[in-house]
Structures are given as structure tokens and as C-alpha cells.
């Protein structure tokens, strides 16, 4: 059971102060009857707002195809961000919708967004070792010795004291490769290739755990069920049940 003003504000419809006007104007009903006041408590399933059920009252989990040029930050001073792709109401939710890990401005591909803090922690925790797959193009031909270098678990990045966890490199063209990581350090893919004498020119994440972008276009997202991942970050049977939304 939730207070109606809290429900409306947390789901991004209006502020708690504005909720009084929404209720006075008859825009909110509980079990088919006009709401009596902001302090009235109700189960979200019994509430209708402008005749519609509350928007994702239990939380959001989205798979986004992040375009180039957008940052994964809520700070508008850092430039255009991924949250501008979402409906305005979702951008006003509390807790806020945030990314699970980050992709930098010059990296595209699969990114998960949610307002569930426990899910963020679960999928970014190093102990769960959720694999992420990146497709990279570089400035010089790739050579076979890079595979063992990345896989050894001894590669030390500049400025760090702990080596990278073992990673799998699959060379698919002279200057193109797939790299599978189970960590998410700052600019890790670019820094690993730099340690191997290459500069990354383009970078795109194709997979997160068992999830893939498929035919999802840049700027579009799919809705995932909140139980799409198990306690160890692996996929559940329901994770294939998705809805595609345009940006």
C-alpha cells in the first residue's frame, strides 16, 4: 500500500505538492471511486490515473541500443545523455533510472537501464563475473600474441596495481576483434588494446550476459521483466519476453 501523493511523485507523474490538484480534479481513482486525498493509501493495482493503470509501479528494466555521442550521466554539463531518449515521465521517477555500468561517449551498443538499485549492484559486482562482449576496430593489424596476453590474467593497466581478469580475444579481421570481459574498469577495452600497442578506433558492445541487441536500432530500447536475471546475474526464462519501444 502506498500514499497516493508518493505513488504519483515516485512514478514521475507530478510532484507531491501537485498531486493534490490531480486528485481534486478527479484524475485519480481507487477501485473505481474518486480518490479521497493525497494521504489515501492504495495498492498500485487498484489505482487508475487518467483512466490508466500506473506506469510500471514495480520498477523499470530496459535494454537500450546506445548511440554514439551520448554520455551515461545525469549531469547535463557533460553533454547530451542517454536519458534524453526516454519518455519524460521516466526521467522524473524516484528512484531515478540509471545505467548498469557505463559506455563512454564514443562507444555504442548494449546498455541496461533500471531504477532498481539492487539489480545495479548485482550486475556490476565483480563476484558475479557477468560477461560483456565488445566489437573493436583498431589502427594496426592484430597479431596472435594478443590473445594469450589478454587471457593470462596478468595484464596490468597503467596506473593500476591489480591485473585485469582473464579476457577472451577473438580476432575476426586483421584490424577487428571481439573481446569478452567479466569486469568493467574505466575505459578498460581501450586501455587493454593500448597496452598491446593498438589504438581503438571504434567500439561497440554487442552482448551483456546472455542478452544481445539483435535488430534493435540505435536509440531504441526493449523492456525486460524485472526478474530477467537470477541472483548470480544469469538470465531467467522470462528474459526473452520483451517490448520494443522507439526513442
C-alpha positions in Angstrom: 0.0 0.0 0.0 1.3 3.4 -0.9 0.2 7.0 -0.3 -1.3 8.4 -3.5 0.9 11.5 -3.5 4.0 9.4 -3.0 2.9 7.0 -5.8 2.3 9.8 -8.3 5.6 11.5 -7.5 7.7 8.4 -7.5 6.4 7.3 -10.9 7.1 10.7 -12.4 3.5 12.0 -12.9 3.8 15.1 -10.8 5.4 16.4 -7.6 3.8 15.5 -4.3 2.5 19.1 -4.0 0.9 18.9 -7.4 -0.7 15.5 -6.5 -3.4 17.3 -4.5 -4.5 19.1 -7.7 -4.6 15.8 -9.7 -6.8 14.3 -7.0 -9.0 17.3 -6.6 -9.5 17.3 -10.4 -10.7 13.7 -10.3 -7.8 12.3 -12.3 -7.0 9.6 -9.8 -9.4 6.8 -8.8 -9.1 3.8 -6.3 -11.1 0.7 -7.1 -13.2 2.8 -9.5 -14.0 5.5 -7.0 -12.5 9.1 -6.9 -9.5 9.3 -4.6 -10.3 11.0 -1.3 -7.0 12.7 -0.7 -3.2 12.6 -1.0 -2.8 10.6 2.2 -5.1 7.8 1.0 -3.2 4.6 0.7 -3.8 2.0 -2.0 -2.2 -0.9 -3.9 -1.0 0.3 -7.3 -3.1 -2.4 -8.9 -6.3 -0.7 -7.6 -5.3 2.8 -8.8 -6.1 4.4 -12.1 -4.5 7.7 -13.3 -6.5 9.4 -16.1 -8.2 6.1 -16.5 -5.0 4.1 -17.0 -3.0 1.8 -14.6 0.1 3.3 -13.0 3.2 3.2 -15.3 5.5 0.4 -14.2 4.8 0.7 -10.5 7.2 -2.1 -9.6 10.2 -0.7 -11.5 11.8 -0.5 -14.9 14.4 -2.6 -16.6 15.4 -1.6 -20.2 17.8 -2.9 -22.8 19.0 0.2 -24.8 21.0 0.4 -28.0 23.1 3.3 -27.0 24.1 5.6 -30.0 27.4 7.3 -30.3 27.7 10.8 -28.9 25.7 10.4 -25.7 27.1 10.1 -22.2 25.8 7.9 -19.4 25.5 10.8 -16.9 22.6 12.7 -15.4 24.9 15.8 -15.3 23.8 18.0 -18.2 27.1 19.8 -18.1 28.7 16.6 -19.6 26.6 17.0 -22.7 23.7 15.1 -24.3 22.9 12.0 -22.4 21.2 8.6 -22.9 18.3 9.6 -20.6 17.1 12.1 -23.2 16.0 9.1 -25.2 13.4 8.1 -22.6 9.9 9.4 -22.0 9.8 12.5 -19.8 7.8 10.7 -17.1 10.5 8.0 -16.8 13.1 10.7 -16.3 11.3 12.1 -13.3 11.0 8.7 -11.5 12.3 8.3 -8.0 14.5 6.3 -7.6 16.0 7.6 -10.8 16.5 5.5 -13.8 20.3 4.9 -14.2 22.6 2.8 -16.3 24.0 -0.6 -15.2 27.7 0.2 -15.8 28.6 2.8 -18.4 29.6 3.1 -22.1 31.6 6.2 -22.9 30.5 8.9 -25.4 32.4 7.2 -28.3 31.2 3.7 -27.6 27.8 2.4 -28.9 25.9 -0.8 -28.2 24.0 -2.7 -25.5 23.3 -0.8 -22.2 20.9 -1.8 -19.4 18.9 0.9 -17.6 16.9 0.4 -14.4 15.6 2.2 -11.3 16.3 -0.9 -9.2 19.5 -0.3 -7.1 19.8 -3.9 -6.0 19.9 -5.0 -9.7 22.6 -2.4 -10.5 24.7 -3.8 -7.7 24.1 -7.5 -8.7 25.0 -7.0 -12.3 28.1 -4.8 -11.7 29.5 -6.8 -8.8 32.8 -8.4 -9.9 32.0 -11.6 -8.0 29.2 -12.5 -10.4 31.5 -12.3 -13.5 28.8 -11.3 -15.9 30.4 -11.5 -19.4 30.3 -8.5 -21.7 31.3 -8.7 -25.4 32.7 -5.8 -27.4 33.5 -5.4 -31.1 36.5 -3.2 -31.7 38.4 -1.9 -34.7 42.0 -0.8 -34.2 44.6 1.2 -36.0 47.1 -1.6 -36.6 46.9 -5.3 -37.6 46.2 -7.6 -34.7 48.7 -10.4 -34.1 48.2 -13.8 -32.4 50.2 -12.9 -29.2 47.5 -10.5 -28.1 45.2 -13.4 -27.3 47.4 -15.0 -24.7 48.3 -11.6 -23.3 44.6 -10.8 -22.6 43.8 -14.3 -21.4 46.7 -14.6 -18.9 45.1 -12.6 -16.1 48.4 -10.7 -15.6 47.9 -7.6 -17.8 48.5 -4.5 -15.7 46.9 -1.3 -16.9 48.7 2.0 -16.4 48.0 3.5 -13.0 46.5 0.3 -11.5 48.0 -2.2 -9.1 45.7 -5.1 -9.8 45.9 -7.0 -13.1 43.0 -7.4 -15.4 40.9 -10.6 -15.0 41.4 -13.0 -17.9 39.6 -11.9 -21.1 38.9 -13.7 -24.4 40.1 -12.2 -27.6 38.7 -13.4 -30.9 40.3 -11.8 -34.0 37.7 -11.6 -36.8 39.6 -9.5 -39.3 43.1 -8.0 -39.5 42.1 -4.9 -37.5 38.8 -6.1 -36.0 38.2 -8.3 -32.9 35.7 -9.3 -30.3 36.8 -9.0 -26.6 34.9 -10.7 -23.8 35.3 -9.2 -20.3 33.9 -10.0 -16.9 35.0 -6.7 -15.4 34.0 -3.1 -16.1 37.0 -0.9 -15.3 37.3 2.7 -16.6 37.8 2.6 -20.4 39.0 -1.0 -20.0 38.8 -2.2 -23.6 40.6 0.9 -24.9 43.3 0.6 -22.3 43.8 -3.1 -22.8 44.4 -2.6 -26.6 46.6 0.3 -25.8 48.7 -1.9 -23.6 49.0 -4.2 -26.6 50.2 -1.3 -28.8 46.9 -0.6 -30.6 44.5 2.3 -30.6 40.8 1.6 -30.6 39.1 3.4 -33.5 35.5 2.2 -33.0 34.0 0.3 -30.1 30.6 -1.4 -29.8 29.1 -3.6 -27.1 27.1 -6.5 -28.6 26.2 -8.6 -25.6 25.6 -8.3 -21.8 25.4 -11.8 -20.2 23.0 -13.7 -22.5 21.3 -10.6 -23.8 22.0 -9.4 -27.4 20.9 -6.3 -29.3 19.5 -8.3 -32.2 17.8 -6.0 -34.7 17.4 -3.2 -32.2 18.2 0.1 -33.9 20.4 2.9 -32.2 18.3 4.9 -29.8 15.6 2.2 -29.3 15.1 0.0 -26.2 13.4 -3.2 -25.2 11.6 -3.6 -21.9 12.8 -6.6 -19.9 11.0 -8.3 -17.0 12.5 -7.3 -13.6 13.3 -11.0 -13.0 15.3 -11.2 -16.2 18.4 -12.1 -14.2 18.9 -14.6 -11.4 20.8 -13.9 -8.1 24.1 -14.6 -9.9 23.4 -12.3 -12.8 22.4 -15.0 -15.2 19.3 -14.9 -17.4 16.0 -16.3 -16.5 13.4 -17.9 -18.7 11.4 -14.7 -18.8 14.2 -12.5 -20.1 13.1 -13.2 -23.7 9.8 -11.5 -23.1 10.5 -8.0 -24.4 8.7 -5.0 -25.8 10.4 -2.8 -28.4 9.9 1.0 -28.0 11.1 3.8 -30.3 13.2 6.6 -28.9 
